[in-house]
Amino acid sequence: MKIKEMRELPVNELKGRLEDFKDELANLNIQKSTHQLANPSRIHIVKKNIARINCILREYELGISKPTTETKA
């Protein structure tokens, strides 16, 4: 998911996606430790997505950018 797409999402959906990515990262780390990980590059992608969402949420918190309050139809 690209950062431009993430910026279009409302805050509550961003927080939901953040939790989803954190859960996915935990599952990937478990798979890695048991040597069952099919796609090792997925860990890097998920970490990047978590960082992107945290960055966007922090920008909203500091007032650097304005959050999207409504969803697009």
N, C-alpha and C positions, 0 to 999 in steps of 0.2 A: 504494500500500500504506500502510495506516495504522500509526501507531506502536504501537497496541495489538496489532495482528497481528504486528508485528515483535518485540515483547517476548515473544511466545509461542514464537518460534523458538529452537532451540539455537544456541550460539555458533558452531559450525563452519558451520552453514547461513547465519548472518548474515554471516560472513566471505566465504562463497561468493557470496552476493547482492551484497555490497559490490563484489567483483571484477566481477560481471556489470554492475552499474550503472556502474562506472568504464569498462568497455569500451564500453557503450552511449553514455556521454557522449563518449568519444573519437570514436566513429562519427558522432554527431550534430554534433560540432564540425567534422569533415571535410565532412559534408554541407552544413553552414552556409557553410563557406568556398568550396565549389564551387557554391553557390546551388541546391542540390537538396533542401533541407530542406522537407518537406511540412508539418510541425507544429512551428513554432518554440517553442511553449509546452512542448513535451516536454523541452527542455533544462532549464527551470526545475524541472519535476517531478523529473527525474532527480537534479539537484543537491540538492533537498530530501531525497530518499530517501537519498542518500549521507550528508548531514549527520545525518539521523535515526539511521542505523546507527552512524555514528561516535560519536554522543552515547550511544547505548545501550551500545556496547562500552566507552566511557570510564566510564560509570556502573558497569559490572561490574568494571572494573579498580580503581576507587576504593572499591568495596564499598558504594556507595550503594544498589544493588539487586542481587538475586541472579539469576544466569543460569538459564535453563531447561536442564536436562541431558538430559531425555528427550523424545522426540517423542510427540505425541498419536496414538493409533490411530484 
